[in-house]
Amino acid sequence: MPIQLPESLETLLLPLLIAVPLAIVVWLISTRRGDALNEDAAPQPVPPPPPPAPRLPVLVVDDSAVVRAKLIRLLQTEGHEVEAAGDGLQAMDALARRRFGVLITDLEMPNMDGFELIATVQGSRETEDLPILAITGHDELHARVHQVQGVYGLFKKPWNDRELLKRVETLLQLGRRPVEAP
């Protein structure tokens, strides 16, 4: 003899008797379909990130050995390769030998001052895009350097180390260009 359930209980159990098995069937189908998709598709290897572009060295030009030493030490502690020159003529020799990422130059030097160096660098096809930072200890040179195009910063001696380092790093980052594959 079949079990007789009260009518209120029947109305509750009937949807459950339909919904639960249906949910189980849907779950089984979706699980198996996902397995089949995963078996067909070979796992795609994740390519390694590209190596960082090599950092170009910084060229420091100042006739003061003390200032050169301070700048070299400051930049090297931040991981920069640095080459130094005592005047604009030595800087031009260095620029003829290798490529640099940033040029930091004093404005007042013997033989070839910073203004002449900047003009020569900007006038050469090989170095015209080289970012230049100027440093000076003379207030009257501030006004003159603002008339020079292509100088990405002017720092008065004594400069703020953090500000100078941030500017150098920014210029080096902007100057990095991805190497295109042949």
N, C-alpha and C positions, 0 to 999 in steps of 0.2 A: 504494500500500500504506500503510495507516494506521500511524502511529507507535505503537510499543508502549512504554508507560512502566512502570517498576517499580511494583509494587502499593503500596509505602509512599509513593511520590510521588503516586500517584493519590488516596490517602486525604487527602492534604494539599491538593491542587489542586482537588478537587471542591467543598469548601465555599467556597473562594475564588472559583471560577467562578460560584457562585450568589450569594454575599454581596456581592461588589463591584458587579455590575450592579444588584442590588436596592438597595444603598445609594445609587447614583447616581440611580436612578429616584425614590427617596424624597426625596433632596435637591432634585432638579429640581421635583418637585411642591410641596414646601414653599416653595421660593423663589418659584415662580409664584403660589402662593396668597397669600403675603405681599405680593407686588407688587399683586395684584388687590385685596387688602384696603386697601392704602395708596392705590391709585388711587381707590377708592370713597369713602373717608373723607377729607374735606377737612381739612387741618391746622387744629387748634384753636389760635387765638391765645392766648397766655398773657396774662392780664389784668395790667396794671401793679399793683404793690402800692399800697394806699391811701395817700394822703398822710398824714403824721403829724398827729395832732391838734394844733391850735395850742396853744402853751404859754401858760398864764395867767400874768400877772405876779405877782411876790411883793411884798407890802406889808410894809415895815420901819417899825416904830414905836419911837422912842427919843428921849428929850429931849436926849441928848448928840449934838451935831453930829459929833463925832469918831467915835462908835460908828456913827452912821448912814452916814457916809462910808465907814468900813471895811466895813460890811456891803454897801453898794451896790457898791463896787469888787469885793469878793469874789464876789458873785452875778453881776455883769455879766461878769466874766472867764470865767465858766462858761456864758455865753450866756443868762442870765435877764434878762427885763425887770423892772425894779425901780421901785417908787414908794415914797417915804418920807414919814413924818409925824412931827412933833415931840411929839405927845401923843395921847391917846385920842380927843379931840374932832376933831382933824385927821384921824385914822384913820377915824372914823365918816363924815366928809365924803367921804373917798376911797372908802369902801365903798358909799356911796350913789351915786357916779358910775359905778363900774365893778366888774366881777367880778375876784376874785383867786384864785390857786391855793393860796397859803399866806400866813399872817399870822405874822410874827415880831415879837414885842412885848417890850419891857422891862416889868418889873413895877412899878418905882417911877418915876412921872412926875407932873408937875403937872397940874392941871385934871381929867384922868380917868386914873387909874393903870391898869396892865395888868390887874389883877383886875377892875376895873369894865368895861374894854374887853372882856375875855374874856366876862364875864357878858352884856354887851349883844349881842355878836356871836352868842353861843349862844342868846340869847333871841329873835333875829330869824329869821323864816322864810326870808328871803333869804340869810342868812349862817350858819345853824345848822350846815351841813356843812363850813364852811371849816376846814381843818386849822390848828392854832395851835401855834407853838413859842414858848416863853417864855425870856427871857434875864434874868439878874440878877447883880448883884455882891454880894448880901447873903445870907449863909448862913441867916439866920432866915426868909427868904422861901421857901427850898427846901421846908421842911415844910408851909408854907401852900399852896404851889402843888400839892403832891401830893394835896390834898383837892379840887382843881378838876377836874371831869370835862371831857374833850374836849381836853386839852392833850397833844400828841403828842411832847413832848420839853421838857426843861428844860436850858438850857445856862448854866453859870456863867461870868461874865466873869473872865478872858479864856477864850474857848471854843476848842475845837479846830476849826480851819477845815474840815479834811477830814470830820470827823464831822457838822458842821453842814451842809455841802454834800450829803453822802450822805442825810441826813434830809430835806432840802428836795427833792432829786431823787426820793426814794422817795414822798414825799407828793404831789408833782406827778404822778408816774406813776399812783398809786392814784386820784387825783382825775380823771384823764382818762376820759371816758365816750364811747363811739362815738356819733356823731350818726346817728339813725335817719332813713332816707329817708322822705319823705311818701308 
